[in-house]
Structure formats: C-alpha cells, structure tokens
Amino acid sequence: MQRLKLYWQLTRFDKPIGILLLLWPTLSALWLASAGRPDTTIVVIFCIGTALMRAAGCAVNDYADRDFDRHVQRTAHRPLTSGKIAAWEALMVAGILALAAFMLIWPLNSLTKLLSLAAIVIAASYPYFKRFFALPQAYLGIAFGFGIPMAYAAVLNQIPASAWWLLLANVFWALAYDTEYAMVDREDDVKIGIRTSAITFGRYDVAAVMTCYVASLAIISYVGSSLGLGYWFAAGIVVACGCAAYHYFLIRGREREACFYAFRHNNWLGCALFVGIAADFALH
C-alpha cells in the first residue's frame, strides 16, 4: 500500500491541476469537432486517456530530472528524487500508464491511433528539451495540446485547419501558464543550468506572459467566430480575459506563491472557454 501511495505521488494524481490543463482544451476540441454533440464513449475515452497520459508524462519527467530535482526547493522531496523509489520503477509506471492509454483508444479509427503514438513520443521527449531549448514551455504546449488534433481525428477522421489553429493557441497558453510556473523555480533553475522561458524572457517575463495570453485568446476567438459561435462563446472569452488580467496582478511582483497561484488559476481560464463553447452549442 505504501508503494502505491508513492506511485500516486510520482504520477501527481494527488495534484490534478495538470490533468485539468490538458483536459479543458481536449474537451473544447471534442465539442467543436462534433458541433456540440460528442459521442459519450469518445468523451469518456479522452477523459481517462488524458489523465493516464499526464500521469505517465510526470513519471518520465521525474526520471529525466532525477539528478536536478534534488537541487530545487519545490521538488527535492519527490518520491524518485528522495530515493523512496528506484529509477526503473518510474519507467515501469510510465510504460504501464502509456500502454493503458493506448489500449483505451483501440476502438477508435487508425488516424487517432497514429496520433496517439506521436503523442507518446512528444510527452516522453519533453523533459529533455529543457537541456538545450530556450523555450521548452512551447514544446510543452504541443504535448499538452495534442489531444486537440486527436479529438478532431476521433470525431471526423481528419484534422481540419481549425484544429491546428487551436493547437497553436494551446502553445501560447502553455507558454503563459508554464512561464508563471517557471517563475517559481527561476533561482534554482539558474543554479543548476536548466533552461526555462522564465529565464529566457528575463525582466520581460510578465510582458511575455501577457502577450502569450493575448495571442492564445485571439486565436481561439478567431476559430470560434469562423465556426459561427455566438454570445455564450463570447462570454467565455470575456471571462477568460478577466482571468488573464487577474494573473497580471498576481505575477507582476514575481513572488513565488503568487506566481504559483496564477499558474493553478489557469484551470478556471480553460474551464471558462470550454463552458462558453459547450453553452453556445447547447443554447444557441
């Protein structure tokens, strides 16, 4: 039982914010692809699969960063870093979860299965981008948003241009919220040589975060408008803009706790967008 508890912590099931940040854009894509009437089975598959893939990604991330995390205040006590579990256990857990996620989408079409393999490769390679890529959060945006083209593929058996626009919007959103997250660990990351967007942006970090929010919401607004969505969708955009504005006041002082709270609050931004989309189809 103690081992299972450690695996639960390794995969961050005790901290579901990451699942939600993946889930909201995926659900939005399912609703958009199906004109507000997604198949219940597909919704269940994507909800469970999103949770499993995020958990597998966390295990791989901790394996890749096991020698770095011990030098970071926030991550020093994670199960793998603190030596409570072995490195091979993290890989085993990640492999089992990824296999379970792949088996979930087995009833779906071939295009969705092919994209799921790409999603696994992207999720597994993300932790290593921090070694050399100045903006690894952009790559994270692809990993966290890959449920978008997969959702369109599952519903339509093709990927229209709107799906790729939404994926681009997710890259900007991830750059915004994960820069807020990186601002928490900036001093530790500088010491150990990890590259993050918070370090790359430097004193322009707050401006960069807000610019990314604007870009993300502008693209989503464009997609919604092009699909003929109306007032409820617009209301969701307005609430999301309000969330982004609130984050500015949280992060402008660059205090650790405030930046971390802003990162977590992105759950509500993603929720507002999804609710706006779903309500527009239901009530339009």
Secondary structure, DSSP 8 states (H G I E B T S, - for coil): -HHHHHHHHHTTTT-THHHHHHHHHHHHHHHHHTTT---HHHHHHHHHHHHHHHHHHHHHHHHHTTTTGGGSTTTTTSTTTTTSS-HHHHHHHHHHHHHHHHHHTTTS-HHHHHHHHHHHHHHHHHHHHTTT-S-HHHHHHHHHHTHHHHHHHHHHSS--HHHHHHHHHHHHHHHHHHHHHHHHSHHHHHHHT---HHHHHGGGHHHHHHHHHHHHHHHHHHHHHHTT--HHHHHHHHHHHHHHHHHHHHHTT--HHHHHHHHHHHHHHHHHHHHHHHHHHHH-
